[in-house]
Amino acid sequence: MIALVVFAIMIGLMVFNVPIAICTGLATIGGILVTNDVPMMVMVQRMFTGMDTFTLIAVPLFILTGRFMALGGITRDLINVSKVMVGFMKGGLAYINIVASMLFAGITGSAASDTSSVGGILIPAMVEKGYDTDFSVAVTATSSTIGVMIPPSIPMVVYGVAAGASIGSLFMGGIIPGILVGIALMIVSAYYAKKRNYPRDERVSFKEAVWIIIKGIPAMLTVIIILGGIVGGFFTPTEAAGIAALYSFIIGRVLYKELFFRDIPQILSEVARTTGQVALMIATASSLAWLFAQQGVPAMIGGWLTGITTNRFLILLLVNLLLLFVGTWLDLSPAVIIFTPILLPIVTQLGISPVHFGVIMVVNLAIGLFTPPVGVCLFVSCGIAKCSIASVVKAFIPFFLAMLVVLMLITYCEPLVMFLPNLFVS
């Protein structure tokens, strides 16, 4: 009963474009009023408790790293590196878009940052060179979701806190799925490039290619510093985020000379606003997750799923379908906070490790970042291209299906996720 009331309130408020954090908070209040046996002050306490963890300090620091990289000229160099790697192929700008997103993912850990930074440059360039607008928007929005798979990943930090899982293992576990998503999107792009006769990008000379790659190495070292430090035990994920922010500022200021001290107040203001939004979502989602646990909702849903079937394959399929549905209307971080304590006990009984399930959950919810009605990457891409969502939705279908194939692979083939964590993380 309480779950139905809560979700009805949330969906009803979302129809009127109420911010996700407010929807979650008001839904929690509604759930408390329905139970009639939980003091309202508990909600405030649980909001504070949900945020009272050292690891979550990594979130604003990774956001800060992304802003330093975006304003420090790094995006342009990563796009140039991508051009050297795949630009010579037919439909080269589409491949550049995908590879740039994969490289940028290792810096910002945010799909929205990827969409605005890479898409802001490449969508207009693709349209100008004769690529269809719907295709340009689709390839940008879908490839941007790799940002939450390849480390660093803010949603994986949030999941690690919620599940008590190793963030280093989650970061390593997301690498192969992120690469597979990139390959799948390239296959779809290759089909469209041939069908619609998209042009090749200009080739660069060998000398120029070597210089571009050398120039892009400092930016790509960011992910090596983060992963190497965490996996090697040199510092925690939070300390890694702080070091990454400092490193990105130094190379943006000293090496690229495009980042200035006068930019810092504006950057910090933007980071504070973004962090405030994320923090409020995490806080209200934490209070709702506690309310669900207190009222036995996880056990009820677990009983419902096992009542339908005890087959491991089918239960995982049902969990995937549920998360795909949730991703279409609930933002990624609050969805992780709310549904981790509900679904994790179910899948662990099936022998699924928390790290494996964390990657499955993040990939599932990442698909929701480009699906209506709440797909932030879809909205940002359409805003850049100045087109309506209705005019581009059809072009997303092949990319959506390609990502579903990868999702099924990582769900049922555990080594695709766990190989690197088992190899590098003790």
N, C-alpha and C positions, 0 to 999 in steps of 0.2 A: 504493500500500500504506500509506504513512505517513498519508495523509489519512483513509483508512478507519479506521485504528487510533485516530487522534486524535478523530475525530467519534464513534466508538463509545464511547470513554472518556467524552467530554463528555456524550453523551446518557444513558449508563448512570448517571453521577453525578447528573444532573439528575432522574432518576426518583426518587432518594432525597432530593430537595430540598437538595442541596449548593449553596451560593452560587455564582453564575456565575463570579466571579473565581477561586475555588478550583478549579472544574471546568476552567477554561481553563488554569490553572497546572499541575494534575496531568496534563491531556491533553498539554501541552507536554513535561513530563517523560517521559511515556510515549512520545511521538514521538522524543525524543532517545535513549531507551534502544533503540528499534527501529532507528534509523539506525546506532547504535554507532560513529559517527565524529565526533560533536560533543561537546566537553567540556561537562559540566553547568554549569560556571561561565559559559559563554556565555549561558545563559538569564538569569542574574542581570544580566550586563552589558547584555543587550538590554532587560530590564525597566527598567533605569536610563536607557538611551538613549531608550526610548520616552517617558519622562516628562520628559526633559531638553530642554524647549523652552519659551521664554518665552511663547508664545501660549497654552499650556494653563493659565497662571495665570488666564486669563479665566474658566475653568470655575468655581472657587470664588467668584469675584467676582460672576458672574451668579447663582449659587445664593444668595449673600448678598443681592443685590438683590431676589430673589424673596421671601426671608424678611422683609426690611424692608418690602416692599410688602404682604405678607400680614398682618403684625402691625400695620402702620401705618394700617389702615382703608381701604386703597386698593381692595381687592376689592369692598367694599360699594358704593363710589362707581362703580366700573366696571359693576357689575350695574345700578345705577340709571340710568347712561347708556344701557345696553342696553335697559332698560325704556322709556325715552323713545323710542328708535329703533324698536323692534319689538313692544313689549308690548301694544299695542292690537290686534294681529292675533289671529285665532282660534288657540288653542294658543300664546298669547303667551309663556308661561314656557319653552317649548321653544326658541323663537327667542332669548329673552333668554339662555338657557343657551349657545347657539351663539355669539351675538355677544359675550357676556362672555368666552368662551373665546378668541375672536379678539383681543379687546382685551388680555386677560391674557397672551396669547401674546407680545405685544410687550414684555412686562415681564420675565417669568421665564425664557422659553425652555425650560421644562420641562413635559412633559405630566403628570407625576405631581403637580407643584405645582398645576397647573391643576385637576386632578381633585379634589384634597383641598380646595383653597380655594373654587373655584366650586361644585363638587359638594356640599361640606359645607353650603352655604347653600341651594342650589336643589333638590337631590334631595328633602329633607324637605318643602320648600315645594310642590313639584310633586305629591308623593303626597298631601299634605294637601288640595290643591285638586282632587283627583279624577283626576289623571293616573295611568295604570297604572305599577306599579313597574318592570316590565320595560322599558317605553318610557323612563321617567325615567333608568334606569341606562344604557341604550343610548345615548341622546342625549348624556349627560354624558361617558361614556367615549370615544365616538368624536370628539366635538368637542374633547376635551382634547388629542388628538393634533395639533391645529393648532399647539400650543405649540412643536413642534419644526420647524415649517415657516416660520412668520412670525418674523422676527428680533426679538430675538437668539435664536439656537438653539445650545444646547450641542453637539448631535450634528454640526452643520455646522462648528463650531470644530474638533471632533475630526477630521472628514473633511478639512477644509482642511489640518490638520497632516499627516495621512496621505498626502494626494494632492499636497501642495504647491500647492494651489489658493488663489486669492484669497478670503479670508473675506468681504470686503466684497461681492464679486460673488455669493458664495453667499447672503449675507443678502438681497441685492436679488432674486436668482433665486427665493427661496422665497416672496415676497410674493404673486404672482399665484396659484401653486398653492394656497397657504393660503386665499386668498379663494375660489377655486373649490371647495375642499373644504367651506368654510362654506356656500356657496350650495347645493351638492349635498345636504348634510345638512338644510338648510332645506326643500328640495323634498320630501325623504322625510318630514320632520316635518309639512309641510303636508298631505300625503296622510293621515297618521295622525290629525292634528287634525280633519280633516273626517270621516274614517271613524268615529272614536271620540267625536266631538263634544266635544273638549276646550274649556275655557272661554277667554275673552279675559281679559287682565289689566286691572286698573283703569287708566283713562286719567288722565293728569296734566294739569294746567292749563298753558297756554302759559308763564305766569310761572314756574311751578315747573320746567318743562322747561328753560327757559333757565338757571335757577340750577343745576340738576343738571349740565348740560353744562359750564357755567363751572367748577363745582367739580371736575369730572372731568378738565379740561384739564391740570393739572399732572402727573397720573399718566400721561396719554397722551403727554406731551412726552418721556417717558423714551426711547421708541423713536426719536423724532426726533433726540434728542441723540446716541444711539448710532449710528444710520445716517448722520446728517448729518456727524458727526465723522469717521467712518471713510471715507465716500465723498468728503468734502471734503478728506481728507488731513490733518486737524487732529490726529488721534491714531490709534494702532494699535487693533486689536480688544481687546487686553489693557488698554490705557489707557482705552478706552471703557467696559469693564466696571467699572474702578475708579471712573470718574466717575459711572457709573450707580448704583453702590452708594452713593457719597457723596450724590448727588442724592436718591435714594430715602430715605436716612436723614434728610436735612434736611427734606424735605416731610412725612415721617411724624412728625418731632419738632416742627417749627416750625409747619407749616401745619395738619396734622390733629391734632396734640397727642395722639396715641395710642401713640407710640413713646417709650420712656424709656431713660435710660442704664442703669438697673438691668436692662433686658431684654437688653443686649448680651452678657453672659457666656453666657446660655442660647442666644441666637441663634448666637454663634460656636461653641458646643459642637455644636449641630445641624449647622451648616455644615461643621464639621471632620469629623463622622461621615459625612455624605453625601459630602464630597470624598474622604475616605479610601476609601470603597466604590468611587467612580468611578475614582479614581487606580489602585487595585489592579486593577480590570477593564482599564483602558487598558494598564497595565504588563504584565500577563500576556498580554493579547491581542497586544501589540507583539512579545513574544518568540515567540509562536506564529506571527504573520505572518512574522517573519524566518525561522523554521524552514521554513515552507512555501516561501518564496522560495529559500532555500538548497538545498532538495530538488527544486526545479523544479516545484512543484505548480501555480503560475499557468500555465506553459507547457503542462502536461499538460491542465488544464481548458480552456484556450484551444484546444488541438488537438482535444479531445473535442467542443467546441461547433462549431468549424468543420468537423469531420468529419461532423457531423449535417447541417449546412446552411451555405451561405455567404450566404444571403439576410439582408440587414440587418434586415428586419422580423421575421423568425423568431428571429434571434439575440437581439434586444432582448426579444422575448417570452419566450424561454427564461431570459434573465437576470432578468427580472421574476418569473417563476415561482420561480426559485431563491431570490431575495431574499424573496419572500413566504413561502416555506417556512422559510427561516432565521429570519425575524422571529417565527415562532410558538414558537420554543424558545430563541432567543438574544437577550439584551438588546441594545439599540440601539447603545450605544457600542462594546462589544467586537465586535459584528458589523461595524461600520464599519471598525474597525482591521484585522480579519482579512480581510475580503473586498474592501476597496479595492485592495490590491496584486494581488489575484487577478483581479479583473474589470476594473479600469481600463485595463490594456493591451489587453484584448479590445475594449472599446467605443471606445477612441481610434483603433484601426485602422479602425473603421467611420465615423470622422469625427465622433464625439460629443465635445463639449468636456468637460473635467473638471468644469466648473461645472454643466453640464446633467446629467451623470451623477450628480453629488453630490446634486442635488435629487431626481432619480429614486430614488436609493438611500435617502435619508432618508424620502421619502414611502412607499416600499415598506415599510421597516422600521417606520415609524410605525403602519402598519396592524397590525403584530404586537403593538403595545402594548395592543390590546384583544382579541386572539385567544388562546385557551388554547393551551398550558398555562402560558405565562410572561407573559401580558398584564397588566402592572402596573396599567394604568388600569382594566381589568376588575375586578381584585381590590379596588382601592381603592373603586371605585363600589359594588360589591356589599357591601363592608364598611360603607359609609355607609348604604346602604339596608337592611342586615341581611337579605340574601336570598342564596340559593344561586346559584352560577354556572349550574347546569343549568336553573334556572327563568327565566333571562333570555337565554340564548344565542340562542334563536329570534328574538328582537326585534332582534338585531344584524345579521341577514342583509341586510335592505334597506339599512342604512347601510354595510355592508361592500361591497355591490355598487355603491352610489353612489360610494364612494371608489375602487373599481376603475376606474370610468368615468373619473374625474379622472386616475388614474394613467396610463391609456392615452392620454389627451389630452396630458399633459405629456411622455410618452415619445415620441410620434410627431409632436407639433407643437412644435418647438423654440422658436419665438418666445414661447410662453406662459411659458417659463422665462427665456430669454435677452434678452427685450426690455428689461427694466429694467437688467440689468447692462450691456448694450451702450449704453444711453442715458446712464447716470450714472457708470459706472466705466470709466476709461480703461485 
